């Protein structure tokens, strides 16, 4: 479980995940030239888009509410005041998008 990997809320770690998410979303805006040349390449690229779709939605939410904004309606506040539910959701979506390469 990702919860056991990151037992406590950490704003620095959350910012690292958000930065990596933004970089990933920018890199996969459109398929690389070598993939767009064939039907098989475009089909493979569709799978990439599906995996990154949830991350792109999160990034849009951050853009609307600012980088410190919550990406979730769940408000489980930790003693440090960080939205633990939103942070866990971001971490889970990030790891799911990267699973299997």
MOPAC internal coordinates of N, CA, C and O (Angstrom, degrees):
PM7 1SCF
backbone

  N    0.0000 0     0.00 0     0.00 0    0    0    0
  C    1.4539 1     0.00 0     0.00 0    1    0    0
  C    1.5263 1   109.84 1     0.00 0    2    1    0
  O    1.2310 1   120.64 1   -36.65 1    3    2    1
  N    1.3185 1   116.39 1   143.35 1    3    2    1
  C    1.4635 1   119.89 1   179.37 1    5    3    2
  C    1.5175 1   110.49 1   -68.32 1    6    5    3
  O    1.2310 1   120.47 1   155.54 1    7    6    5
  N    1.3217 1   116.71 1   -24.46 1    7    6    5
  C    1.4495 1   120.55 1   179.69 1    9    7    6
  C    1.5182 1   111.14 1   -62.23 1   10    9    7
  O    1.2310 1   120.05 1   142.16 1   11   10    9
  N    1.3320 1   117.51 1   -37.84 1   11   10    9
  C    1.4502 1   120.13 1   179.92 1   13   11   10
  C    1.5300 1   111.34 1   -72.26 1   14   13   11
  O    1.2310 1   119.87 1   154.63 1   15   14   13
  N    1.3242 1   117.85 1   -25.37 1   15   14   13
  C    1.4569 1   120.80 1   178.28 1   17   15   14
  C    1.5228 1   111.79 1   -74.21 1   18   17   15
  O    1.2310 1   120.25 1   145.88 1   19   18   17
  N    1.3141 1   117.13 1   -34.12 1   19   18   17
  C    1.4577 1   122.78 1  -177.68 1   21   19   18
  C    1.5234 1   108.68 1  -129.63 1   22   21   19
  O    1.2310 1   120.04 1  -102.32 1   23   22   21
  N    1.3456 1   117.53 1    77.68 1   23   22   21
  C    1.4523 1   119.62 1  -172.77 1   25   23   22
  C    1.5223 1   114.60 1   -68.58 1   26   25   23
  O    1.2310 1   119.38 1   153.51 1   27   26   25
  N    1.3251 1   118.78 1   -26.49 1   27   26   25
  C    1.4499 1   120.41 1  -177.34 1   29   27   26
  C    1.5192 1   110.46 1  -117.41 1   30   29   27
  O    1.2310 1   121.70 1   -26.46 1   31   30   29
  N    1.3067 1   114.35 1   153.54 1   31   30   29
  C    1.4491 1   119.98 1   176.43 1   33   31   30
  C    1.5269 1   108.85 1   -72.67 1   34   33   31
  O    1.2310 1   120.85 1   -41.71 1   35   34   33
  N    1.3288 1   115.97 1   138.29 1   35   34   33
  C    1.4596 1   120.42 1  -177.02 1   37   35   34
  C    1.5244 1   108.75 1  -144.73 1   38   37   35
  O    1.2310 1   119.95 1   -69.50 1   39   38   37
  N    1.3373 1   117.70 1   110.50 1   39   38   37
  C    1.4680 1   120.46 1  -177.77 1   41   39   38
  C    1.5268 1   113.08 1   -59.42 1   42   41   39
  O    1.2310 1   120.07 1   145.21 1   43   42   41
  N    1.3278 1   117.47 1   -34.79 1   43   42   41
  C    1.4640 1   120.22 1   179.34 1   45   43   42
  C    1.5277 1   110.82 1   -65.01 1   46   45   43
  O    1.2310 1   120.62 1   135.42 1   47   46   45
  N    1.3241 1   116.43 1   -44.58 1   47   46   45
  C    1.4610 1   121.25 1   179.07 1   49   47   46
  C    1.5305 1   110.20 1   -63.89 1   50   49   47
  O    1.2310 1   120.81 1   140.95 1   51   50   49
  N    1.3237 1   116.07 1   -39.05 1   51   50   49
  C    1.4618 1   119.73 1   179.19 1   53   51   50
  C    1.5285 1   110.52 1   -63.30 1   54   53   51
  O    1.2310 1   120.23 1   138.98 1   55   54   53
  N    1.3214 1   117.17 1   -41.02 1   55   54   53
  C    1.4662 1   120.43 1   178.46 1   57   55   54
  C    1.5195 1   111.61 1   -65.70 1   58   57   55
  O    1.2310 1   120.32 1   143.93 1   59   58   57
  N    1.3348 1   116.99 1   -36.07 1   59   58   57
  C    1.4669 1   120.37 1   177.18 1   61   59   58
  C    1.5262 1   109.98 1   -63.88 1   62   61   59
  O    1.2310 1   120.49 1   136.10 1   63   62   61
  N    1.3295 1   116.68 1   -43.90 1   63   62   61
  C    1.4686 1   120.39 1   178.74 1   65   63   62
  C    1.5210 1   110.19 1   -63.85 1   66   65   63
  O    1.2310 1   120.30 1   138.47 1   67   66   65
  N    1.3217 1   117.04 1   -41.53 1   67   66   65
  C    1.4665 1   119.71 1   179.21 1   69   67   66
  C    1.5240 1   111.75 1   -65.73 1   70   69   67
  O    1.2310 1   120.19 1   140.47 1   71   70   69
  N    1.3158 1   117.24 1   -39.53 1   71   70   69
  C    1.4647 1   120.56 1   178.00 1   73   71   70
  C    1.5235 1   110.35 1   -64.49 1   74   73   71
  O    1.2310 1   120.64 1   135.06 1   75   74   73
  N    1.3272 1   116.37 1   -44.94 1   75   74   73
  C    1.4660 1   120.35 1   178.57 1   77   75   74
  C    1.5236 1   110.83 1   -63.45 1   78   77   75
  O    1.2310 1   120.33 1   140.81 1   79   78   77
  N    1.3226 1   116.98 1   -39.19 1   79   78   77
  C    1.4644 1   121.28 1   177.76 1   81   79   78
  C    1.5213 1   110.27 1   -61.74 1   82   81   79
  O    1.2310 1   120.35 1   134.05 1   83   82   81
  N    1.3227 1   116.93 1   -45.95 1   83   82   81
  C    1.4670 1   120.66 1   179.55 1   85   83   82
  C    1.5212 1   111.54 1   -61.90 1   86   85   83
  O    1.2310 1   120.66 1   137.13 1   87   86   85
  N    1.3252 1   116.34 1   -42.87 1   87   86   85
  C    1.4680 1   120.12 1   179.10 1   89   87   86
  C    1.5248 1   110.74 1   -63.21 1   90   89   87
  O    1.2310 1   120.78 1   136.64 1   91   90   89
  N    1.3186 1   116.11 1   -43.36 1   91   90   89
  C    1.4597 1   120.66 1   179.47 1   93   91   90
  C    1.5256 1   110.93 1   -62.38 1   94   93   91
  O    1.2310 1   120.44 1   134.97 1   95   94   93
  N    1.3219 1   116.76 1   -45.03 1   95   94   93
  C    1.4686 1   120.44 1   179.82 1   97   95   94
  C    1.5264 1   111.35 1   -61.83 1   98   97   95
  O    1.2310 1   120.08 1   141.02 1   99   98   97
  N    1.3214 1   117.46 1   -38.98 1   99   98   97
  C    1.4661 1   120.56 1   179.27 1  101   99   98
  C    1.5259 1   111.59 1   -67.64 1  102  101   99
  O    1.2310 1   120.53 1   145.09 1  103  102  101
  N    1.3290 1   116.59 1   -34.91 1  103  102  101
  C    1.4664 1   120.58 1  -179.15 1  105  103  102
  C    1.5248 1   112.77 1   -71.80 1  106  105  103
  O    1.2310 1   120.27 1   151.56 1  107  106  105
  N    1.3186 1   117.09 1   -28.44 1  107  106  105
  C    1.4690 1   119.48 1  -174.82 1  109  107  106
  C    1.5216 1   112.91 1  -107.94 1  110  109  107
  O    1.2310 1   120.47 1  -154.85 1  111  110  109
  N    1.3107 1   116.72 1    25.15 1  111  110  109
  C    1.4626 1   120.87 1   177.85 1  113  111  110
  C    1.5233 1   110.58 1   -60.00 1  114  113  111
  O    1.2310 1   120.66 1   138.96 1  115  114  113
  N    1.3184 1   116.34 1   -41.04 1  115  114  113
  C    1.4642 1   120.56 1   177.86 1  117  115  114
  C    1.5238 1   109.05 1  -142.64 1  118  117  115
  O    1.2310 1   120.39 1   -24.11 1  119  118  117
  N    1.3201 1   116.87 1   155.89 1  119  118  117
  C    1.4691 1   119.36 1  -176.85 1  121  119  118
  C    1.5217 1   111.94 1   -66.88 1  122  121  119
  O    1.2310 1   120.91 1   -31.80 1  123  122  121
  N    1.3330 1   115.86 1   148.20 1  123  122  121
  C    1.4593 1   118.85 1   174.73 1  125  123  122
  C    1.5237 1   109.89 1   -63.41 1  126  125  123
  O    1.2310 1   120.63 1   -25.06 1  127  126  125
  N    1.3048 1   116.41 1   154.94 1  127  126  125
  C    1.4559 1   122.17 1  -175.97 1  129  127  126
  C    1.5251 1   112.43 1   -53.12 1  130  129  127
  O    1.2310 1   120.18 1   136.22 1  131  130  129
  N    1.3300 1   117.27 1   -43.78 1  131  130  129
  C    1.4638 1   119.59 1  -177.49 1  133  131  130
  C    1.5255 1   112.60 1   -64.18 1  134  133  131
  O    1.2310 1   119.77 1   153.17 1  135  134  133
  N    1.3358 1   118.04 1   -26.83 1  135  134  133
  C    1.4652 1   120.50 1   179.10 1  137  135  134
  C    1.5233 1   111.62 1   -85.01 1  138  137  135
  O    1.2310 1   120.29 1   152.79 1  139  138  137
  N    1.3052 1   117.05 1   -27.21 1  139  138  137
  C    1.4614 1   119.55 1  -177.57 1  141  139  138
  C    1.5248 1   112.59 1   -81.24 1  142  141  139
  O    1.2310 1   120.28 1   177.49 1  143  142  141
  N    1.3144 1   117.07 1    -2.51 1  143  142  141
  C    1.4654 1   120.84 1  -178.82 1  145  143  142
  C    1.5228 1   113.88 1   -85.42 1  146  145  143
  O    1.2310 1   120.09 1   166.81 1  147  146  145
  N    1.3192 1   117.43 1   -13.19 1  147  146  145
  C    1.4649 1   118.78 1  -177.86 1  149  147  146
  C    1.5247 1   110.83 1  -134.72 1  150  149  147
  O    1.2310 1   121.37 1   -22.83 1  151  150  149
  N    1.3025 1   114.99 1   157.17 1  151  150  149
  C    1.4642 1   121.25 1   177.75 1  153  151  150
  C    1.5284 1   110.34 1   -62.91 1  154  153  151
  O    1.2310 1   120.70 1   138.20 1  155  154  153
  N    1.3343 1   116.27 1   -41.80 1  155  154  153
  C    1.4688 1   120.42 1   179.52 1  157  155  154
  C    1.5288 1   110.77 1   -63.89 1  158  157  155
  O    1.2310 1   120.44 1   139.74 1  159  158  157
  N    1.3196 1   116.76 1   -40.26 1  159  158  157
  C    1.4591 1   120.63 1   178.44 1  161  159  158
  C    1.5162 1   111.99 1   -63.33 1  162  161  159
  O    1.2310 1   120.56 1   137.83 1  163  162  161
  N    1.3250 1   116.54 1   -42.17 1  163  162  161
  C    1.4645 1   120.39 1   178.23 1  165  163  162
  C    1.5201 1   111.15 1   -65.88 1  166  165  163
  O    1.2310 1   120.44 1   143.31 1  167  166  165
  N    1.3234 1   116.77 1   -36.69 1  167  166  165
  C    1.4648 1   120.39 1   178.21 1  169  167  166
  C    1.5289 1   110.09 1   -65.71 1  170  169  167
  O    1.2310 1   120.46 1   136.63 1  171  170  169
  N    1.3309 1   116.72 1   -43.37 1  171  170  169
  C    1.4650 1   120.23 1   176.69 1  173  171  170
  C    1.5231 1   110.90 1   -62.01 1  174  173  171
  O    1.2310 1   120.50 1   142.00 1  175  174  173
  N    1.3203 1   116.64 1   -38.00 1  175  174  173
  C    1.4586 1   120.83 1  -179.35 1  177  175  174
  C    1.5249 1   111.48 1   -65.98 1  178  177  175
  O    1.2310 1   120.26 1   147.27 1  179  178  177
  N    1.3235 1   117.11 1   -32.73 1  179  178  177
  C    1.4633 1   120.38 1   177.22 1  181  179  178
  C    1.5217 1   110.67 1   -58.86 1  182  181  179
  O    1.2310 1   120.36 1   142.32 1  183  182  181
  N    1.3302 1   116.91 1   -37.68 1  183  182  181
  C    1.4644 1   120.32 1   178.13 1  185  183  182
  C    1.5278 1   110.91 1   -64.75 1  186  185  183
  O    1.2310 1   120.50 1   141.10 1  187  186  185
  N    1.3148 1   116.64 1   -38.90 1  187  186  185
  C    1.4690 1   121.08 1   176.73 1  189  187  186
  C    1.5291 1   109.23 1   -61.28 1  190  189  187
  O    1.2310 1   120.54 1   133.63 1  191  190  189
  N    1.3174 1   116.58 1   -46.37 1  191  190  189
  C    1.4680 1   120.55 1  -179.58 1  193  191  190
  C    1.5226 1   111.75 1   -60.84 1  194  193  191
  O    1.2310 1   120.42 1   139.84 1  195  194  193
  N    1.3237 1   116.80 1   -40.16 1  195  194  193
  C    1.4630 1   120.36 1   179.15 1  197  195  194
  C    1.5268 1   110.11 1   -62.79 1  198  197  195
  O    1.2310 1   120.61 1   136.39 1  199  198  197
  N    1.3288 1   116.44 1   -43.61 1  199  198  197
  C    1.4701 1   120.25 1  -179.04 1  201  199  198
  C    1.5269 1   112.28 1   -65.13 1  202  201  199
  O    1.2310 1   120.06 1   147.54 1  203  202  201
  N    1.3056 1   117.49 1   -32.46 1  203  202  201
  C    1.4627 1   121.25 1  -174.54 1  205  203  202
  C    1.5330 1   112.07 1   -93.87 1  206  205  203
  O    1.2310 1   120.01 1   170.07 1  207  206  205
  N    1.3054 1   117.59 1    -9.93 1  207  206  205
  C    1.4703 1   121.68 1  -176.16 1  209  207  206
  C    1.5325 1   112.47 1   -54.41 1  210  209  207
  O    1.2310 1   120.00 1   133.13 1  211  210  209
  N    1.3303 1   117.60 1   -46.87 1  211  210  209
  C    1.4690 1   120.33 1  -178.80 1  213  211  210
  C    1.5273 1   111.11 1   -64.66 1  214  213  211
  O    1.2310 1   120.67 1   143.14 1  215  214  213
  N    1.3307 1   116.33 1   -36.86 1  215  214  213
  C    1.4676 1   119.63 1   177.50 1  217  215  214
  C    1.5232 1   111.06 1   -65.82 1  218  217  215
  O    1.2310 1   120.55 1   140.43 1  219  218  217
  N    1.3128 1   116.56 1   -39.57 1  219  218  217
  C    1.4650 1   120.33 1   178.96 1  221  219  218
  C    1.5283 1   110.42 1   -63.57 1  222  221  219
  O    1.2310 1   120.46 1   141.92 1  223  222  221
  N    1.3336 1   116.72 1   -38.08 1  223  222  221
  C    1.4689 1   119.86 1   176.58 1  225  223  222
  C    1.5216 1   110.45 1   -62.79 1  226  225  223
  O    1.2310 1   120.67 1   135.24 1  227  226  225
  N    1.3406 1   116.33 1   -44.76 1  227  226  225
  C    1.4636 1   119.37 1   178.13 1  229  227  226
  C    1.5229 1   111.19 1   -59.34 1  230  229  227
  O    1.2310 1   120.88 1   136.39 1  231  230  229
  N    1.3100 1   115.93 1   -43.61 1  231  230  229
  C    1.4661 1   119.83 1  -178.97 1  233  231  230
  C    1.5253 1   110.99 1   -62.59 1  234  233  231
  O    1.2310 1   119.99 1   141.47 1  235  234  233
  N    1.3241 1   117.63 1   -38.53 1  235  234  233
  C    1.4715 1   120.08 1   176.94 1  237  235  234
  C    1.5263 1   110.45 1   -63.06 1  238  237  235
  O    1.2310 1   120.20 1   139.88 1  239  238  237
  N    1.3336 1   117.23 1   -40.12 1  239  238  237
  C    1.4618 1   120.72 1   178.44 1  241  239  238
  C    1.5244 1   109.91 1   -62.69 1  242  241  239
  O    1.2310 1   120.20 1   136.69 1  243  242  241
  N    1.3291 1   117.22 1   -43.31 1  243  242  241
  C    1.4665 1   120.22 1   178.85 1  245  243  242
  C    1.5163 1   110.32 1   -61.43 1  246  245  243
  O    1.2310 1   120.22 1   141.24 1  247  246  245
  N    1.3091 1   117.19 1   -38.76 1  247  246  245
  C    1.4586 1   121.11 1  -179.59 1  249  247  246
  C    1.5130 1   112.06 1   -64.66 1  250  249  247
  O    1.2310 1   120.72 1   143.50 1  251  250  249
  N    1.3295 1   116.23 1   -36.50 1  251  250  249
  C    1.4642 1   120.28 1  -179.64 1  253  251  250
  C    1.5185 1   111.88 1   -75.21 1  254  253  251
  O    1.2310 1   120.77 1   144.19 1  255  254  253
  N    1.3367 1   116.13 1   -35.81 1  255  254  253
  C    1.4583 1   118.87 1  -174.64 1  257  255  254
  C    1.5188 1   113.16 1  -105.52 1  258  257  255
  O    1.2310 1   120.26 1  -178.66 1  259  258  257
  N    1.3303 1   117.10 1     1.34 1  259  258  257
  C    1.4617 1   120.13 1  -176.93 1  261  259  258
  C    1.5096 1   109.77 1    89.75 1  262  261  259
  O    1.2310 1   120.47 1   -20.82 1  263  262  261
  N    1.3075 1   116.71 1   159.18 1  263  262  261
  C    1.4580 1   121.32 1  -174.86 1  265  263  262
  C    1.5180 1   112.48 1   -61.27 1  266  265  263
  O    1.2310 1   119.63 1   152.80 1  267  266  265
  N    1.3103 1   118.32 1   -27.20 1  267  266  265
  C    1.4530 1   120.29 1  -179.74 1  269  267  266
  C    1.5109 1   113.35 1   -86.61 1  270  269  267
  O    1.2310 1   120.03 1   178.93 1  271  270  269
  N    1.3284 1   117.54 1    -1.07 1  271  270  269
  C    1.4459 1   120.68 1  -176.80 1  273  271  270
  C    1.5040 1   113.05 1   -70.56 1  274  273  271
  O    1.2310 1   120.97 1   -21.60 1  275  274  273
  N    1.3114 1   115.75 1   158.40 1  275  274  273
  C    1.4573 1   121.34 1   179.48 1  277  275  274
  C    1.5116 1   110.20 1   -82.08 1  278  277  275
  O    1.2310 1   120.72 1   -35.37 1  279  278  277
  N    1.3211 1   116.23 1   144.63 1  279  278  277
  C    1.4571 1   120.10 1   177.16 1  281  279  278
  C    1.5137 1   110.77 1  -102.80 1  282  281  279
  O    1.2310 1   120.23 1  -167.21 1  283  282  281
  N    1.3059 1   117.16 1    12.79 1  283  282  281
  C    1.4516 1   119.89 1  -175.69 1  285  283  282
  C    1.5183 1   109.92 1  -143.99 1  286  285  283
  O    1.2310 1   120.94 1   -27.26 1  287  286  285
  N    1.3149 1   115.81 1   152.74 1  287  286  285
  C    1.4507 1   120.08 1   174.45 1  289  287  286
  C    1.5191 1   111.21 1   -84.76 1  290  289  287
  O    1.2310 1   120.10 1   170.60 1  291  290  289
  N    1.3296 1   117.42 1    -9.40 1  291  290  289
  C    1.4512 1   121.74 1   178.50 1  293  291  290
  C    1.5191 1   107.54 1   -75.11 1  294  293  291
  O    1.2310 1   120.73 1   -51.78 1  295  294  293
  N    1.3169 1   116.21 1   128.22 1  295  294  293
  C    1.4566 1   118.20 1  -177.19 1  297  295  294
  C    1.5210 1   109.87 1  -122.22 1  298  297  295
  O    1.2310 1   120.28 1  -106.67 1  299  298  297
  N    1.2973 1   117.08 1    73.33 1  299  298  297
  C    1.4505 1   122.32 1   174.37 1  301  299  298
  C    1.5147 1   106.73 1   -94.69 1  302  301  299
  O    1.2310 1   120.73 1   -83.67 1  303  302  301
  N    1.3023 1   116.20 1    96.33 1  303  302  301
  C    1.4613 1   119.77 1  -175.46 1  305  303  302
  C    1.5189 1   110.21 1   -79.31 1  306  305  303
  O    1.2310 1   120.87 1   -45.87 1  307  306  305
  N    1.3008 1   115.95 1   134.13 1  307  306  305
  C    1.4587 1   121.64 1   173.81 1  309  307  306
  C    1.5186 1   107.74 1   -87.23 1  310  309  307
  O    1.2310 1   119.92 1   -10.86 1  311  310  309
  N    1.3303 1   117.75 1   169.14 1  311  310  309
  C    1.4681 1   119.10 1   177.96 1  313  311  310
  C    1.5277 1   112.97 1   -57.05 1  314  313  311
  O    1.2310 1   120.11 1   152.34 1  315  314  313
  N    1.3255 1   117.39 1   -27.66 1  315  314  313
  C    1.4636 1   119.52 1  -179.60 1  317  315  314
  C    1.5251 1   112.37 1   -82.58 1  318  317  315
  O    1.2310 1   119.88 1   176.51 1  319  318  317
  N    1.3501 1   117.83 1    -3.49 1  319  318  317
  C    1.4526 1   121.21 1   177.02 1  321  319  318
  C    1.5148 1   114.44 1    89.04 1  322  321  319
  O    1.2310 1   119.65 1  -170.87 1  323  322  321
  N    1.3146 1   118.28 1     9.13 1  323  322  321
  C    1.4619 1   122.04 1  -178.74 1  325  323  322
  C    1.5205 1   109.34 1   -91.03 1  326  325  323
  O    1.2310 1   120.44 1   -39.17 1  327  326  325
  N    1.3011 1   116.76 1   140.83 1  327  326  325
  C    1.4565 1   122.90 1   178.94 1  329  327  326
  C    1.5253 1   108.70 1   -73.00 1  330  329  327
  O    1.2310 1   120.40 1   -83.36 1  331  330  329
  N    1.3401 1   116.84 1    96.64 1  331  330  329
  C    1.4582 1   122.19 1  -175.04 1  333  331  330
  C    1.5227 1   111.09 1   -66.93 1  334  333  331
  O    1.2310 1   119.67 1   140.76 1  335  334  333
  N    1.3206 1   118.24 1   -39.24 1  335  334  333
  C    1.4631 1   120.91 1   179.73 1  337  335  334
  C    1.5111 1   111.96 1   -61.63 1  338  337  335
  O    1.2310 1   120.13 1   135.95 1  339  338  337
  N    1.3169 1   117.36 1   -44.05 1  339  338  337
  C    1.4591 1   121.59 1   178.65 1  341  339  338
  C    1.5106 1   111.90 1   -67.26 1  342  341  339
  O    1.2310 1   120.72 1   140.37 1  343  342  341
  N    1.3166 1   116.23 1   -39.63 1  343  342  341
  C    1.4640 1   120.49 1   179.96 1  345  343  342
  C    1.5269 1   110.53 1   -65.44 1  346  345  343
  O    1.2310 1   120.46 1   136.78 1  347  346  345
  N    1.3168 1   116.72 1   -43.22 1  347  346  345
  C    1.4700 1   120.58 1   179.13 1  349  347  346
  C    1.5241 1   110.33 1   -64.26 1  350  349  347
  O    1.2310 1   120.26 1   140.40 1  351  350  349
  N    1.3125 1   117.12 1   -39.60 1  351  350  349
  C    1.4699 1   120.97 1   179.33 1  353  351  350
  C    1.5337 1   110.50 1   -64.02 1  354  353  351
  O    1.2310 1   120.46 1   135.84 1  355  354  353
  N    1.3135 1   116.72 1   -44.16 1  355  354  353
  C    1.4693 1   120.72 1   178.12 1  357  355  354
  C    1.5211 1   110.80 1   -60.02 1  358  357  355
  O    1.2310 1   120.67 1   134.62 1  359  358  357
  N    1.3168 1   116.32 1   -45.38 1  359  358  357
  C    1.4600 1   121.50 1  -179.24 1  361  359  358
  C    1.5318 1   110.53 1   -63.15 1  362  361  359
  O    1.2310 1   120.64 1   136.37 1  363  362  361
  N    1.3345 1   116.37 1   -43.63 1  363  362  361
  C    1.4689 1   121.26 1  -179.36 1  365  363  362
  C    1.5264 1   111.07 1   -64.20 1  366  365  363
  O    1.2310 1   120.00 1   133.60 1  367  366  365
  N    1.3283 1   117.60 1   -46.40 1  367  366  365
  C    1.4625 1   120.62 1   179.71 1  369  367  366
  C    1.5250 1   111.58 1   -63.97 1  370  369  367
  O    1.2310 1   120.42 1   142.68 1  371  370  369
  N    1.3208 1   116.80 1   -37.32 1  371  370  369
  C    1.4645 1   120.75 1   178.56 1  373  371  370
  C    1.5280 1   110.57 1   -64.41 1  374  373  371
  O    1.2310 1   120.48 1   132.28 1  375  374  373
  N    1.3283 1   116.68 1   -47.72 1  375  374  373
  C    1.4704 1   118.98 1  -179.06 1  377  375  374
  C    1.5174 1   111.59 1   -67.46 1  378  377  375
  O    1.2310 1   119.75 1   144.61 1  379  378  377
  N    1.3311 1   118.08 1   -35.39 1  379  378  377
  C    1.4684 1   120.33 1   177.49 1  381  379  378
  C    1.5243 1   111.23 1   -65.71 1  382  381  379
  O    1.2310 1   120.31 1   142.09 1  383  382  381
  N    1.3203 1   117.01 1   -37.91 1  383  382  381
  C    1.4674 1   120.17 1  -179.78 1  385  383  382
  C    1.5236 1   111.36 1   -66.51 1  386  385  383
  O    1.2310 1   120.43 1   148.42 1  387  386  385
  N    1.3221 1   116.79 1   -31.58 1  387  386  385
  C    1.4616 1   120.69 1  -177.52 1  389  387  386
  C    1.5265 1   113.59 1   -90.56 1  390  389  387
  O    1.2310 1   120.37 1   168.20 1  391  390  389
  N    1.3178 1   116.90 1   -11.80 1  391  390  389
  C    1.4619 1   120.21 1  -177.89 1  393  391  390
  C    1.5279 1   110.36 1   -57.62 1  394  393  391
  O    1.2310 1   120.15 1   -37.38 1  395  394  393
  N    1.2841 1   117.31 1   142.62 1  395  394  393
  C    1.4703 1   125.19 1   178.46 1  397  395  394
  C    1.5211 1   112.74 1    64.02 1  398  397  395
  O    1.2310 1   120.01 1  -157.79 1  399  398  397
  N    1.3072 1   117.58 1    22.21 1  399  398  397
  C    1.4675 1   119.91 1   175.70 1  401  399  398
  C    1.4686 1   111.63 1    84.13 1  402  401  399
  O    1.2310 1   120.10 1   180.00 1  403  402  401

